[in-house]
Amino acid sequence: MRISRLYCQSINTIDTEITLPGELSHYLIRVLRLKKGHNVIFFNNEDGLEYFAEIITADPKAAVIVAKTSQVKQNESNIDIHLFQALSKGDKLELVIQKATELGVKSITPILSTHVDYKLTAEKQEKKQFHWQKIAISAAEQSGRVFVPKVHQIALLDQALAENCDLKLILHPKAHTNIKTLKQQYPNARRFHIFIGPEGGLSQKEVDAALNHHAIDLQLGARILRTETAPLAICAILQTLWGDF
């Protein structure tokens, strides 16, 4: 039987009974149908450990577990990728968050740009951010990570461009920069900021603004990639050339 792997912030000790929150208890007992004596792996997104626990009380409202052992899990990427992804229609951003987490991204910030038609109240934005963070948590659970990428609040492109890093890349289908050339020019880069436009792309004014903030415009091959394809392609390339692939 495959051992379930879940995030729980309150699990940080060995040989101590811990009562799980109601939502997590329900998921373990009602959804996964686990029983007393079944084993579960937990991580808390803080100490880099995996905790191997046993269910002591299979209560769907307040399950009790005891972590028997723990071990360090060292599978985080050696590079820090912060993905700035333009908001899109439908569930494209959800897909990007899920797959970017699997690819080792450290941070994700949804951004507003000229061609984004996305209006939300402050309350709805908060709910969206909570939902997106849960997607990142679920992807970290599945992919074996012990740290979850932070999904930040929606930001304006100009604000995002002002942040510093080792290599700032803006993907643009009309750019001429070659990724192999960048590897030669920046062999020791470790902190990357990646900017991806929406379905309609980034405006020339926005591209110029990025260049003024020391970003490098980059084209990925001869074909135009969709807004949900481009971030996954560039993350995989960065992990191959600079990271842990």
N, C-alpha and C positions, 0 to 999 in steps of 0.2 A: 504493500500500500504506500503510495506516495505521501510523504510528510508535507503538510501544509506549512507555508511560510508567510508570516504576517508581521505588520508593523504595530507596535504598542509602546508608546512613550514611557509608560509607568514600569516596564520591566527592566530592571537594572541591577538585580542581585540574584544570588544563588541560594538554594535551600530555604527560601522564604515563600510562604503562601501569598499569592497575589490574586485579588478579585478583579476580573476584567470588566471594563465598561460594558453597559447594556448592549450597545450596537455590536460590539465585537463578540460578546457572549452569544448573542442571537445568531451571528454569522457562523461561529464555530459549531454551535449545537444544532441549530435549525437548518442552516443552509448547507454546511459541509457534513452535517450529521455525524459529528465526532462524539465519542463516548468517553466515559471515565476510563483512564488508563491509556488513551491514545496520546501520541506525541505530536508536538507542534514546535516549529522553529520561530522565534521572535527576534526582532531587532528594534532598536529605539531611536535611530537616526541621530545618535549623539556620541556614543563611545566606540563605534566601529566593531562591536561584538555581535555575534549570533548567540542566542540563548536557546538551548535544547530543553524543552519543558514537557511536563506530563500533566494532563487534565486530572485534577483531583475531584472536582465537583462539576458535573455536567448540567449546570443550571443555565437555561437559555437567557435568563435575565441577569445572572451574576455568576458566571463560570469562575471556578477557582483553579489556578495552575501553580505548579512549582517548577522553577528552572533547575535542572539537575547539573548541567555543565554549561560552559560558554567557551567560545573561541574567537580569536581575532579573524576577521574576514578582510583580506587585502585584495580587493578587486576594483578599486576606484582608479580611474584614469590618471595618468601622470600629467595631463594637461587640463586646464580650466577653460571650458567652453561656455560662454554666455550667449544664448540664442535670443535674438530680438526678432520676433516673428510678427508680421503684420496680421491683424485680425482678418478673418475670412468668413465667407458664408458657410452655413451648415456646420458639420463636425470636423472640418479640416484641422483646426487647431488642436482638437482632442487627439487626433491621430498623430500629429507632430509631437505633442507632449509625450505621448506614450512611447513612440519610437525613439525620440531623442533621449529619453530616460534610459532606454535599453542601450543606446549608443554611448552612454557615459557623460552626457551633458551635466554641468553643475548648476546652471541657472537658466531660467526662461522668463522673458518679459514680453507680453503681448504689446504691440505698438499700434498707434493710430497714424495713418499717413493720408495723403491727399485723396487717394482712390479707395479709401475705406469708408463705407457707409455703415456706421455702427454706432447706434445711440442707445445708451443705457443710463438709468438713474444710478446714483451712488450705491443704493441698496442692492440693485440688480448686479452691479459690477462686483460687489463684495461676494454675492452668492456665486457668480461665475468663477471668481478667483478661488473660492473654496472648492467648487466642483473640479476645476482644473488641477488643483493641488491633490485632490483625491485620486485623480487619474495618474498623476506622477507617483503617488504612494503605491497604487496598485501595480504599476509598471516596475517599480523598484522591488516589490515583493516577488513578482514573477521572474525578474531577471537576476536575482541574487544579490542585489546591491544592499548595503547596510546604511547608505546615506541617500536621502531623497532630494532631487533637485528642487530648489526653491522656485515656485511660480510667483512672480512679483505682480504688483498691481499694473493695470494698463497704463502705459506711458506714451507721451508724445515723442515722435521721432527725434525732434531737436534735443529733447532732454536726454534721450538715450545716447545720442551721438557724442555728448559732452563727456561721457565717462571714459576713463583711461584704461589702457590694456597694452599688451605687447604687439598685437596685430589685429587691426580692425578691418574687416572685410565686408563689402557691400556687393551682393550678387546682382549682376546686371547683364542681360543678354547681348548688349552691344559693347561690352568691355573687351579689352585686348590683353589683359594681364593673364599670365599663365601660372597655374598653381605650382608647377615644378620650379619655375623661376623664383617664386616666393620662398620655397624651401631653401634654395641656395642663398637668398638674401637674408632670411631670418631663421637660421638653423636652430637657434636656441629659444625660440618663442615658446611661451608656456601659457599665457593668458590671451584668449581669443574672443573677440566680439564679432558675431556674425549677424548681418542685417538682411532680412528677407522681405520682399515686398508682397503685396496682396495680388489677387487675380489680375488686376489691371496694371500691375507693376508699379514701380516708384516713378514719380515725375522727374524730369530732367533737373528741375530746381532742387528736388530732394537729393538726387545723386550729387549735384554740385555742392550742396551743403555738407554731405558726407565727406566729399573730397577735401573740403575746407577744414574738416575736423580730423584730417590725416587718415581717413579711411582709404583703402585701396579697392577700386572697382574690379570685380572678378567675373569672368565668364566660365561656366562649366560646360565645356564642349560646344559642338556646333548646333545643338538642338535646344529649344526653349523648354525649360523645366517648369512644371506646375508649382504653385506656391507651397504645396505640401510635399513635393518631391525634392525640391532644391535644398531645404535644410537637412534632410536625411543624407543626401548625397555629400554635401560639404562636411558634415560631421564625420561620416565614414572616411572621407579623404583625409581630414585632419588627424583622425586617430591612426590612419595608416602611415602618414608622413611624419607626424610629430608625437603621436600618442602611443597607445598600447596594443595596437593591432599587429 
